[in-house]
């Protein structure tokens, strides 16, 4: 057994020769500049932390609640923990498995097989350290399997980061939709009060003959149209609140922050160069880690064509008498090396290598596709934020003009200079203009939220994403 220790040391020293192909990051299939689509936006390399983007206190509270209680995120976190545990299992195969063994045996030997010529009872007791089958990783099979497990864990870690960013964006979007629908509802309720007053006025004018039945029925139809619109907007508010309760894990409506009459505020965003997406987006980093895992599997598949050397050994005491087991002179050791060389396997190893290569190539395609999707998402969000800003200004001017037109139409109707059709037409235009302005303001904020999501959100956690043992293992690779 003393000779076994140098062999183990030598085995550990020479193990880890990798047959995996050298990794070269695929070229990003995207342009060097953003297609801004009319958006006039500065380019910066600075990323934005979510708390710099979400500046409203109520929204921040919702985001923090969601990060603590969201069930989908919790599942993703548990999947990451499972991947980390799987890596720990795979990495343990690179180290010797040494345990304490103790055994005893008594057997009776008949006379015809006994060495003494007569029947006898034999005893044997043994205690010591045992080395389970340990593979000298001469061609990197175990190392590459460990590397693949590590990259899968890192991919799951990045998937968790991506899930966090998506959750933040979903919470912000739901709160924006809730606030936007509530502002539209307030406009509709205000309009309904005005329609009720108009209906009452037309009713009085009808009794005096200053208005006819047609005017009254038209005013009633317009009033009921607003009532129906209020129901639609109330439904939109309720659905947005249901989405928020699901995202945040809130059980009661009272746990949601109150709404204000003004649109919610968000921080500004500016993208870096397209190449910065490779580092900013966790889903792209996850795809690259999956590619690295497939790359390592090729090395493990190649190693299957080469000899596999395994060691088994034991060191301890052996005696036929239990009372003498620990006496001097009872030392024993055993050493059993084994070499396995594949000669014929029906093409299994070749098929396994072809499978590993095909999966690597598929991972390359998935990585490149993920980059292209990210580029499109950022480009779409940039185009939306630029055009919606100008659209919002135009609709604001339209709303102001519509309100003035309504005032003029009502004045002319009361003076008899025009009929009630003109008043109804301007009432409808004024309401739709105000609702459209609020809607495009909400869409503008939602586009900014989409840009936050598309840029990767620059999630910055306050805790270390990896445990200390995993960090140490990574640094020692």
TAFENSUL-V647967 format. One record per residue. N is the residue number from 0. PSI is psi in whole degrees, -180 to 180 (NA if undefined). BURIAL is 1 if it has 24 or more other C-alpha atoms within 12 Angstrom, else 0. Layout:
# TAFENSUL-V647967
n=N psi=PSI burial=BURIAL
n=N psi=PSI burial=BURIAL
This chain:
# TAFENSUL-V647967
n=0 psi=-34 burial=1
n=1 psi=-30 burial=0
n=2 psi=-18 burial=0
n=3 psi=-34 burial=0
n=4 psi=-46 burial=0
n=5 psi=-35 burial=0
n=6 psi=-41 burial=1
n=7 psi=-44 burial=1
n=8 psi=-43 burial=0
n=9 psi=-40 burial=0
n=10 psi=-43 burial=1
n=11 psi=-34 burial=1
n=12 psi=-39 burial=0
n=13 psi=-9 burial=0
n=14 psi=158 burial=1
n=15 psi=4 burial=1
n=16 psi=120 burial=0
n=17 psi=135 burial=1
n=18 psi=8 burial=1
n=19 psi=143 burial=1
n=20 psi=150 burial=1
n=21 psi=133 burial=0
n=22 psi=132 burial=0
n=23 psi=122 burial=0
n=24 psi=129 burial=0
n=25 psi=146 burial=0
n=26 psi=132 burial=0
n=27 psi=121 burial=1
n=28 psi=57 burial=0
n=29 psi=157 burial=1
n=30 psi=169 burial=0
n=31 psi=-19 burial=0
n=32 psi=155 burial=0
n=33 psi=145 burial=1
n=34 psi=95 burial=1
n=35 psi=-19 burial=1
n=36 psi=39 burial=0
n=37 psi=-6 burial=0
n=38 psi=130 burial=1
n=39 psi=94 burial=0
n=40 psi=135 burial=1
n=41 psi=154 burial=0
n=42 psi=130 burial=0
n=43 psi=155 burial=0
n=44 psi=-4 burial=0
n=45 psi=129 burial=0
n=46 psi=162 burial=1
n=47 psi=125 burial=1
n=48 psi=150 burial=1
n=49 psi=-30 burial=1
n=50 psi=-19 burial=1
n=51 psi=-27 burial=0
n=52 psi=-45 burial=1
n=53 psi=96 burial=1
n=54 psi=-18 burial=0
n=55 psi=128 burial=1
n=56 psi=-39 burial=0
n=57 psi=-43 burial=1
n=58 psi=-41 burial=1
n=59 psi=-42 burial=1
n=60 psi=-40 burial=1
n=61 psi=-42 burial=1
n=62 psi=-46 burial=1
n=63 psi=-38 burial=1
n=64 psi=-41 burial=1
n=65 psi=-42 burial=1
n=66 psi=-25 burial=1
n=67 psi=-31 burial=0
n=68 psi=-11 burial=1
n=69 psi=127 burial=1
n=70 psi=-37 burial=0
n=71 psi=-42 burial=0
n=72 psi=-37 burial=1
n=73 psi=-40 burial=0
n=74 psi=-41 burial=0
n=75 psi=-41 burial=1
n=76 psi=-41 burial=1
n=77 psi=-36 burial=0
n=78 psi=-38 burial=1
n=79 psi=-41 burial=1
n=80 psi=-38 burial=1
n=81 psi=-40 burial=0
n=82 psi=-37 burial=1
n=83 psi=-41 burial=1
n=84 psi=-39 burial=1
n=85 psi=-38 burial=1
n=86 psi=-40 burial=1
n=87 psi=-39 burial=1
n=88 psi=-46 burial=0
n=89 psi=-38 burial=1
n=90 psi=-31 burial=1
n=91 psi=-23 burial=0
n=92 psi=-15 burial=1
n=93 psi=-8 burial=1
n=94 psi=152 burial=1
n=95 psi=146 burial=1
n=96 psi=102 burial=0
n=97 psi=131 burial=0
n=98 psi=165 burial=0
n=99 psi=123 burial=0
n=100 psi=139 burial=0
n=101 psi=133 burial=0
n=102 psi=159 burial=0
n=103 psi=147 burial=0
n=104 psi=135 burial=0
n=105 psi=134 burial=0
n=106 psi=147 burial=0
n=107 psi=130 burial=0
n=108 psi=125 burial=0
n=109 psi=166 burial=0
n=110 psi=-34 burial=0
n=111 psi=-12 burial=0
n=112 psi=-4 burial=0
n=113 psi=143 burial=0
n=114 psi=-21 burial=0
n=115 psi=-8 burial=0
n=116 psi=-8 burial=0
n=117 psi=164 burial=0
n=118 psi=141 burial=0
n=119 psi=159 burial=0
n=120 psi=126 burial=0
n=121 psi=144 burial=0
n=122 psi=148 burial=0
n=123 psi=128 burial=0
n=124 psi=142 burial=1
n=125 psi=141 burial=1
n=126 psi=142 burial=1
n=127 psi=-172 burial=1
n=128 psi=135 burial=1
n=129 psi=137 burial=1
n=130 psi=111 burial=1
n=131 psi=167 burial=1
n=132 psi=117 burial=1
n=133 psi=125 burial=1
n=134 psi=125 burial=1
n=135 psi=108 burial=1
n=136 psi=66 burial=1
n=137 psi=-31 burial=1
n=138 psi=15 burial=1
n=139 psi=17 burial=1
n=140 psi=-52 burial=1
n=141 psi=-39 burial=1
n=142 psi=-42 burial=1
n=143 psi=-36 burial=1
n=144 psi=-39 burial=1
n=145 psi=-41 burial=1
n=146 psi=-41 burial=1
n=147 psi=-42 burial=1
n=148 psi=-39 burial=1
n=149 psi=-46 burial=1
n=150 psi=-34 burial=1
n=151 psi=-39 burial=1
n=152 psi=-45 burial=1
n=153 psi=-35 burial=1
n=154 psi=-42 burial=1
n=155 psi=-33 burial=1
n=156 psi=-44 burial=1
n=157 psi=-34 burial=1
n=158 psi=-35 burial=1
n=159 psi=-42 burial=1
n=160 psi=-42 burial=1
n=161 psi=-39 burial=1
n=162 psi=-38 burial=1
n=163 psi=-47 burial=1
n=164 psi=-44 burial=1
n=165 psi=-39 burial=1
n=166 psi=-44 burial=1
n=167 psi=-48 burial=1
n=168 psi=-39 burial=1
n=169 psi=-41 burial=1
n=170 psi=-45 burial=1
n=171 psi=-44 burial=1
n=172 psi=-44 burial=1
n=173 psi=-40 burial=1
n=174 psi=-35 burial=1
n=175 psi=-42 burial=1
n=176 psi=-40 burial=1
n=177 psi=-48 burial=1
n=178 psi=-42 burial=1
n=179 psi=-44 burial=1
n=180 psi=-37 burial=1
n=181 psi=-36 burial=1
n=182 psi=-40 burial=1
n=183 psi=-38 burial=1
n=184 psi=-40 burial=1
n=185 psi=-40 burial=1
n=186 psi=-44 burial=1
n=187 psi=-40 burial=1
n=188 psi=-39 burial=1
n=189 psi=-41 burial=0
n=190 psi=-37 burial=1
n=191 psi=-40 burial=1
n=192 psi=-40 burial=0
n=193 psi=-39 burial=0
n=194 psi=-37 burial=1
n=195 psi=-42 burial=1
n=196 psi=-41 burial=0
n=197 psi=-42 burial=1
n=198 psi=-41 burial=1
n=199 psi=-40 burial=0
n=200 psi=-44 burial=0
n=201 psi=-36 burial=1
n=202 psi=-42 burial=1
n=203 psi=-42 burial=0
n=204 psi=-32 burial=0
n=205 psi=-38 burial=0
n=206 psi=-26 burial=0
n=207 psi=-5 burial=0
n=208 psi=1 burial=0
n=209 psi=-15 burial=0
n=210 psi=151 burial=1
n=211 psi=-178 burial=0
n=212 psi=-33 burial=0
n=213 psi=-45 burial=0
n=214 psi=-41 burial=1
n=215 psi=-44 burial=1
n=216 psi=-36 burial=0
n=217 psi=-40 burial=1
n=218 psi=-38 burial=1
n=219 psi=-42 burial=1
n=220 psi=-41 burial=0
n=221 psi=-39 burial=1
n=222 psi=-42 burial=1
n=223 psi=-30 burial=0
n=224 psi=-39 burial=1
n=225 psi=-38 burial=1
n=226 psi=-44 burial=1
n=227 psi=-38 burial=0
n=228 psi=-35 burial=1
n=229 psi=-40 burial=1
n=230 psi=-41 burial=0
n=231 psi=-45 burial=0
n=232 psi=-36 burial=1
n=233 psi=-37 burial=1
n=234 psi=-40 burial=0
n=235 psi=-40 burial=1
n=236 psi=-45 burial=1
n=237 psi=-40 burial=0
n=238 psi=-38 burial=0
n=239 psi=-38 burial=1
n=240 psi=-36 burial=1
n=241 psi=-41 burial=1
n=242 psi=-41 burial=1
n=243 psi=-40 burial=1
n=244 psi=-38 burial=1
n=245 psi=-44 burial=1
n=246 psi=-38 burial=1
n=247 psi=-11 burial=1
n=248 psi=15 burial=1
n=249 psi=141 burial=1
n=250 psi=-28 burial=0
n=251 psi=151 burial=0
n=252 psi=-32 burial=0
n=253 psi=-16 burial=0
n=254 psi=-11 burial=0
n=255 psi=144 burial=1
n=256 psi=153 burial=1
n=257 psi=158 burial=0
n=258 psi=152 burial=1
n=259 psi=165 burial=0
n=260 psi=-19 burial=0
n=261 psi=153 burial=0
n=262 psi=146 burial=1
n=263 psi=147 burial=1
n=264 psi=143 burial=1
n=265 psi=154 burial=1
n=266 psi=166 burial=0
n=267 psi=155 burial=1
n=268 psi=148 burial=1
n=269 psi=130 burial=1
n=270 psi=156 burial=1
n=271 psi=-165 burial=1
n=272 psi=154 burial=1
n=273 psi=-34 burial=1
n=274 psi=-23 burial=1
n=275 psi=-17 burial=1
n=276 psi=-29 burial=1
n=277 psi=-29 burial=1
n=278 psi=-24 burial=1
n=279 psi=-35 burial=1
n=280 psi=119 burial=1
n=281 psi=-28 burial=1
n=282 psi=-32 burial=1
n=283 psi=-41 burial=1
n=284 psi=-37 burial=1
n=285 psi=-42 burial=1
n=286 psi=-36 burial=1
n=287 psi=-38 burial=1
n=288 psi=-37 burial=1
n=289 psi=-38 burial=1
n=290 psi=-43 burial=1
n=291 psi=-35 burial=1
n=292 psi=-44 burial=1
n=293 psi=-34 burial=1
n=294 psi=-43 burial=1
n=295 psi=-35 burial=1
n=296 psi=-29 burial=1
n=297 psi=-42 burial=1
n=298 psi=-41 burial=1
n=299 psi=-39 burial=1
n=300 psi=-37 burial=1
n=301 psi=-37 burial=1
n=302 psi=-22 burial=1
n=303 psi=-17 burial=1
n=304 psi=-10 burial=1
n=305 psi=164 burial=0
n=306 psi=148 burial=0
n=307 psi=123 burial=1
n=308 psi=126 burial=1
n=309 psi=148 burial=1
n=310 psi=139 burial=1
n=311 psi=138 burial=1
n=312 psi=169 burial=1
n=313 psi=150 burial=1
n=314 psi=122 burial=1
n=315 psi=-149 burial=1
n=316 psi=144 burial=1
n=317 psi=138 burial=1
n=318 psi=152 burial=1
n=319 psi=-10 burial=0
n=320 psi=123 burial=0
n=321 psi=-34 burial=0
n=322 psi=-21 burial=0
n=323 psi=9 burial=0
n=324 psi=-38 burial=1
n=325 psi=13 burial=0
n=326 psi=158 burial=0
n=327 psi=147 burial=0
n=328 psi=-6 burial=0
n=329 psi=12 burial=0
n=330 psi=145 burial=0
n=331 psi=155 burial=1
n=332 psi=159 burial=1
n=333 psi=142 burial=0
n=334 psi=126 burial=1
n=335 psi=89 burial=0
n=336 psi=153 burial=0
n=337 psi=134 burial=0
n=338 psi=129 burial=0
n=339 psi=123 burial=0
n=340 psi=119 burial=0
n=341 psi=129 burial=0
n=342 psi=-48 burial=0
n=343 psi=125 burial=0
n=344 psi=18 burial=0
n=345 psi=20 burial=0
n=346 psi=11 burial=0
n=347 psi=-49 burial=0
n=348 psi=-40 burial=0
n=349 psi=-42 burial=0
n=350 psi=-38 burial=0
n=351 psi=-39 burial=0
n=352 psi=-43 burial=1
n=353 psi=-39 burial=0
n=354 psi=-43 burial=0
n=355 psi=-41 burial=1
n=356 psi=-43 burial=1
n=357 psi=-41 burial=0
n=358 psi=-35 burial=0
n=359 psi=-45 burial=1
n=360 psi=-38 burial=0
n=361 psi=-37 burial=0
n=362 psi=-35 burial=1
n=363 psi=-46 burial=1
n=364 psi=-40 burial=0
n=365 psi=-38 burial=1
n=366 psi=-47 burial=1
n=367 psi=-39 burial=1
n=368 psi=-40 burial=0
n=369 psi=-38 burial=1
n=370 psi=-44 burial=1
n=371 psi=-42 burial=1
n=372 psi=-43 burial=1
n=373 psi=-42 burial=1
n=374 psi=-43 burial=1
n=375 psi=-42 burial=1
n=376 psi=-43 burial=1
n=377 psi=-44 burial=1
n=378 psi=-43 burial=1
n=379 psi=-43 burial=1
n=380 psi=-39 burial=1
n=381 psi=-44 burial=1
n=382 psi=-40 burial=1
n=383 psi=-45 burial=1
n=384 psi=-36 burial=1
n=385 psi=-49 burial=1
n=386 psi=-37 burial=1
n=387 psi=-31 burial=1
n=388 psi=-44 burial=1
n=389 psi=-36 burial=0
n=390 psi=-39 burial=0
n=391 psi=-41 burial=1
n=392 psi=-41 burial=0
n=393 psi=-43 burial=0
n=394 psi=-30 burial=1
n=395 psi=-43 burial=1
n=396 psi=-37 burial=0
n=397 psi=-43 burial=0
n=398 psi=-43 burial=1
n=399 psi=-44 burial=0
n=400 psi=-38 burial=0
n=401 psi=-40 burial=1
n=402 psi=-41 burial=1
n=403 psi=-40 burial=0
n=404 psi=-38 burial=1
n=405 psi=-42 burial=1
n=406 psi=-43 burial=0
n=407 psi=-42 burial=0
n=408 psi=-42 burial=1
n=409 psi=-40 burial=1
n=410 psi=-43 burial=0
n=411 psi=-35 burial=0
n=412 psi=-44 burial=1
n=413 psi=-27 burial=0
n=414 psi=-2 burial=0
n=415 psi=12 burial=0
n=416 psi=-14 burial=0
n=417 psi=167 burial=0
n=418 psi=177 burial=0
n=419 psi=-19 burial=1
n=420 psi=-41 burial=0
n=421 psi=-38 burial=1
n=422 psi=-45 burial=1
n=423 psi=-42 burial=1
n=424 psi=-45 burial=0
n=425 psi=-31 burial=1
n=426 psi=-46 burial=1
n=427 psi=-43 burial=1
n=428 psi=-40 burial=1
n=429 psi=-44 burial=1
n=430 psi=-47 burial=1
n=431 psi=-34 burial=1
n=432 psi=-43 burial=1
n=433 psi=-43 burial=1
n=434 psi=-40 burial=1
n=435 psi=-36 burial=1
n=436 psi=-44 burial=1
n=437 psi=-40 burial=1
n=438 psi=-43 burial=1
n=439 psi=-30 burial=1
n=440 psi=-42 burial=1
n=441 psi=-43 burial=1
n=442 psi=-36 burial=1
n=443 psi=-42 burial=1
n=444 psi=-37 burial=1
n=445 psi=-37 burial=1
n=446 psi=-38 burial=1
n=447 psi=-36 burial=1
n=448 psi=-40 burial=1
n=449 psi=-37 burial=1
n=450 psi=-40 burial=1
n=451 psi=-45 burial=1
n=452 psi=-44 burial=1
n=453 psi=-31 burial=1
n=454 psi=-4 burial=1
n=455 psi=-6 burial=1
n=456 psi=-16 burial=1
n=457 psi=51 burial=1
n=458 psi=129 burial=1
n=459 psi=106 burial=0
n=460 psi=150 burial=0
n=461 psi=-12 burial=0
n=462 psi=159 burial=0
n=463 psi=132 burial=0
n=464 psi=-22 burial=1
n=465 psi=149 burial=0
n=466 psi=160 burial=0
n=467 psi=-44 burial=0
n=468 psi=-40 burial=0
n=469 psi=-40 burial=1
n=470 psi=-41 burial=0
n=471 psi=-40 burial=0
n=472 psi=-43 burial=0
n=473 psi=-41 burial=0
n=474 psi=-19 burial=0
n=475 psi=3 burial=0
n=476 psi=NA burial=0
